[in-house]
Amino acid sequence: MEHPGWILVPWAVFALAAAVKVWRLFGGVRRAARRGMPLHATANTEQFRTTLERIWQRQQLNT
């Protein structure tokens, strides 16, 4: 290794991987913002619970 700047290459790869991971992790928040939904609507546990109950009831009727 003639140039000491090569040590920065692994750090650049790590930083790129971390940025991609964060971008994908917050994809749901970005999609909700594009639809005009408030951010707290993505974490509404009561709405999620009722949705799961409806799915469960439909599955019970089909069996």
Rosetta blueprint (number, residue, H / E / L):
1 M L
2 E L
3 H L
4 P H
5 G H
6 W H
7 I H
8 L H
9 V H
10 P H
11 W H
12 A H
13 V H
14 F H
15 A H
16 L H
17 A H
18 A H
19 A H
20 V H
21 K H
22 V H
23 W H
24 R H
25 L H
26 F L
27 G H
28 G H
29 V H
30 R H
31 R H
32 A H
33 A H
34 R H
35 R L
36 G L
37 M L
38 P L
39 L H
40 H H
41 A H
42 T H
43 A H
44 N L
45 T H
46 E H
47 Q H
48 F H
49 R H
50 T H
51 T H
52 L H
53 E H
54 R H
55 I H
56 W H
57 Q H
58 R H
59 Q H
60 Q H
61 L H
62 N H
63 T L
